[in-house]
């Protein structure tokens, strides 16, 4: 008695055992399996994930190979790719054709390292294979170019739109490209709104998976302008563990909620100091405040980032830690942050897509 060789349906059935940990559905049902071919003793296919920053892509590949080999197919070839999905824009806010997802990075107060987090987050996403840009939305204190090593840079145009500068593979636009280094910007609300709108709509952003917007601290005109003109996927709030920062961060989170910008989570910066000699960790600004705030508001806690001298030195020198020391523990912490942020975007895109198909009601992602 002979048994037939596994066919296409058998392979798909085997692959349904592999569950995406963020979307909580099998990879076949999610449409991740592409270009499947099955021949006697051999199978090949592509798994297309929702972000290059997926931390379990190697694990999923190994699971896929094992599941198909269990059918008796000896030669299994799996290609791992990624295509970042776009979260649909809310009504009235037209998405930029060159930008899939806009992510705001804000803080309730200054001095918590918000720009440092925004820059290293963008670079960490870029290093995973995503296309990334930074819009320096801190009009009064535009520090992104300094941290990116873009001194004395001036913006150009292609005859129609502003062409962003580029450094380390990341596209950058900042008000500091249009002013002298020491020139103060003294603008009222309508001018700020106009600048934000222009930097988003009139810039030739090129095929970005993620546009990171470095927001000014506090709850002022720029977040309001952003909420009214730009389709923001969500906002990340940066805090330190100390109570004075947490109090202001709570206000920032509530502000984003009132503006219908979904808080994607809380990042606790300057969370601890790890001695480079004895490796003892000291909680200089307190412990657990950021995680407690996230639990209180009901948003994800995206992680802790340490106090580390090379982070400050790299920011001053225009060589961020993700570039200067990519294998260091602080750089890996930024990579983990990037993976978690990308996962939140994927979840949001999936929920919107499911809602548009009428399967579930459209709700905010928490």
N, C-alpha and C positions, 0 to 999 in steps of 0.2 A: 504494500500500500504506500503510495507516494503522497507527499504533501506539497502544496503549491508554494512557490516562493513568495515572500512578502511583497505586497503591491503598494501603490501610492496611499491608499486608505489606511493600510496597516501602519505605515510610517507616520501618517498624520495622527492616528490614534495614539501611537507611542509618544509622540511629541506633546500631546495634550496633557501629559503628566507633569510637564514643566510649567511652573507658575511664576509669573512676574511678581516679585515680592512687594512692589509698590502699587501696582494696579490690581493685584490679587485675582488675576484671571490667567488662563493658560495661554501660551504663546500662539497657539493655532487660532483660538477664538479672538485674540487681539489682532490677528493679521500680521504677525511678525515673521511667519515662515514664508519665504519667497523662493521662486525658481527651483522648486523641488523636482528632481529627476530620480527615478528608481530603475535600476537595471539588475540583472541577476548578480547577486553578491555585492552590489554597490549602490550607494545613495549619496546624493549631494544636494545641498540646499543652503539658503542664506537666512540668517536670523537678523532682521532689521529692528534694532531697539529704538527707543524714543529719545535717547541722548547718548553721545559718546562718553559721557561722564558716569555711566552706569557702573557701580562698583562690583557687581556680580556677573559681569558679562563673561568672564572666563569660566566661572562656575556654571553658568547656563549653557555655554558651549560644551563643557565636559558632560553635563547632564544629558544634553541632546545626543552626543556621540554614544554614551552608554545606553540610552533608551533605544536607539535604533540598532545598535549592535546586539542588543538582547533579542532582537527578532531573528538573529542568524545572519545579518548582513555584516560582512567583515570589513568592507571598505566604506567608510563614512567620512565625507568631506563637508565641513561646515565653515561658511564664511560669515564673520560677524561684521555687521555694518550698523549705522545709526542714521536716523532722520528725525531731527527735532520737529515736533508738532507745534503749531501755533495755537495759542488760546484765542478764541474768537473775541473780537473787540466789542465792548458794550455799545449799545445804541448811541449814535451821535458822535462817537470818537472813531475817526477813520484811521485804520492802521497804515503805517508807512509800508510801501511795497518792498522795501529792502530790509525790514525788521520783522522777525517773527514774534518775539516776546520782549516786553519792556519790564525791567525789574528795578524798583526804587530801593536805594539803600539810604536809610535815614537814621536820625538819632534825636532824642529829646533835648540834648544839650551838646555844646561843643566840648572838644577835648577828650572824647572817648575813643578816638581812632577810627571814626566812620570812613574817612577817605582812604586810610590804609586798608581797611577791610574791603572797600569797594574795588580798589585797584588790584589787590591780590586775589580777590574773588574772580574778577574778570580774567586775570592771567591764568589762574588755575583752570577755569573753564576752557580757555584757549588751548592750554597744554593737553587737555583731554581730546582735542580734535574739533571743538566747536568753533564757530565763527562769532567773534565777540566785539562789541564796541563799548566805549564809555562816553556818556554825555555828562560833562561837569556842570551839574545844575546848581552848584553852590556859587551863585553869581557874585556875592560879596567877598567870598574867600576861595577863589578857584585854585586849588592846590594839586589837582590831578596831573597837569603837565610837569610840575617839579618832580613828583614821585615817579613819573614815567620817563624822566630824562628828556623831556621835550622843551628844552630851554630855547628862547628866542625863536620859537616856531610861529609862522604866520599862516593863516588859512588861505587857501586858493579856491578858485571856482572853475567849473567846467563850462562856463558860459551861461549856465542855468541854475545850478545848485552849488552850495558850498561843498568842497571836497575835504573830508576829514583827514587829519594827520594820522600817521600810523607808527607804532612802536611795539616791538616784541609781538608783532602779528595782531595787535589790537587797534581798532580804529578809535580815534579820540577827537572830540570837539570840546572846546573850553572858551569861556569869555576871556581868559588870560591871553589867548592868541590874538585878541582884538584890542588889547590895551597894553600900556607900558607896565612893567613889573610893579612899580610903586604907585600907580594911579588908582585912587579910590573910585569905587563905583557907587554913586549916590543916586539911586533910582527909586521911584515909587512903584506901587503894585502893578499898574498897567504896563509899565516898561518891562518889568520882570516877566510878566505873562507873555509879552510879545517875544522876548528873547527865548524863553523856553519853547514856545510854539515854533519859532524859526529854527532853533537848533534841532528840533525833531523833524519838522516837515520839509524844511528847505536845505537839508543836508543830504548828500548823495551816499547815505549809508548803503553798503554793498553786501547784500545777502547775509545778514546777521541772524544767527540763531538766538542770541541774547544781547540786548542793549542794557547795560548797567547804568543807571542814573544816580550819580552821587548827589544826594540832596543836601540842602543847607540844614543845619541843626534847628530844632524848634518846630513851631506850628504856625508858619507864616504864609506869605503870598505864593511862594513857589510850589508847595504841595497842593494848594488850591488850584493854581494854574495847571499843574500836571494832571490833576484829577479831571479837569474840565476839557482838556484838549488831547490828552495822550491815552491810548488804551493800555493801561498798566496791568500786568498780570498780577502783581502783588508787591508788597513792601517788606523789606527786611529791616528790623530795628536793632541798632547796635547800642549796647549798654556796657557799663562796667558793673562789678558786683556791689559797689557802695550804694547806700540808700538814696543819696541825693541824685545819683544818676538814674536809679530805678524809678524814682518818683516822676522825673521828667520823661523817662521812656514809657511809662504807663500812659502819660498824656499823649505821646506821639502815637502809640498803638490805637488809642481811642480816636485820635484825629483821623488816622487812615480808615478806620471803620466808618466814621461819619462821612468821609469822602467816597465811600464805596470802593475803596482800594483794599483788597483782601490782605491782611497781615500774613505773610508767609512764614514768619517765625522770628525768634529773638536770637541774637548772637551775643555772647558774653566775651568782650575783649578785655585784655589786661587781667585775665582771670586769675593768674597765679604767676609767680616768678620761680623758675627752676634754676638753681645754682649750677653753673657749668662745671664747677669743681666737685662738689659733693652730691649734686643732683637732688638735693632736698627742695621740695616745693613749698613756697611760702605764699599764703593768701593775703597779699598786701592790702587789697581793697575789700576784703571780705570773701565769703564763700557761698555759692549757691543762689545768689540773688537773681541772676538772669533766668535760671531754670525755674525758680519759684514764680517769677513774673510771667513766664510763658504758661505755666500751669494755671495761674490765676486768670489770665485773659483767655485761655483756651486755644493757644496757638503752638506750633511745634517749637521745641528748643533745638536750635541748629548747631550748637556746639560752643566749646570754650577755646579761646585763643590766648596764648601766654604772653607775658612780658619778656621780651628778648631783645638784647642790644642790637643784634644785626637787623632786626625789623626796622628800628629807628634809623640806623646808619644807611640801610638800603633805600629807605624813603627819602632821606636827605640827598643821597647820591644819585637818585633816579634809577636805581637797580633794585626793584622790590625783592623781598625774600624768596618768593616763588621762583624768581629768575636766578638770584645769586646763590641760594643754597636749596635747590629743589628737593634734596633728599633729607633735609633737616626735619626735626620734629615739628617746628612751627610751620614750615611749608607744607608738610603732610596734613597738618590741622586745617590749613586753607583748602587743600585738595578735598578733604572730607566735607568741609563746608560746601564746596562747589558741587560735590556729588549730591548732597542733601537738597540744595537749592534746585538743581536740575530735576531731581525726583519730584519736588513740589510742583514744578512747571508741568512735568509729564502728567501728574495726577490731575492738575487743573484742566489740562487739554483733554484728557480722557473723559473727565466728568462732563465737560461742555459738549464733547462729541456725543456722549451717551444721551445727554439731555436733548440735544438736537434731534436725535433719533426717536425721542419720546419714550425712552426706556426708564429714565429716572428724572425726578424734578431737578431743575437747576439750583444748586446750592453753593454756598461759599465753601472753599476747601479749608479744612482746619488741620 
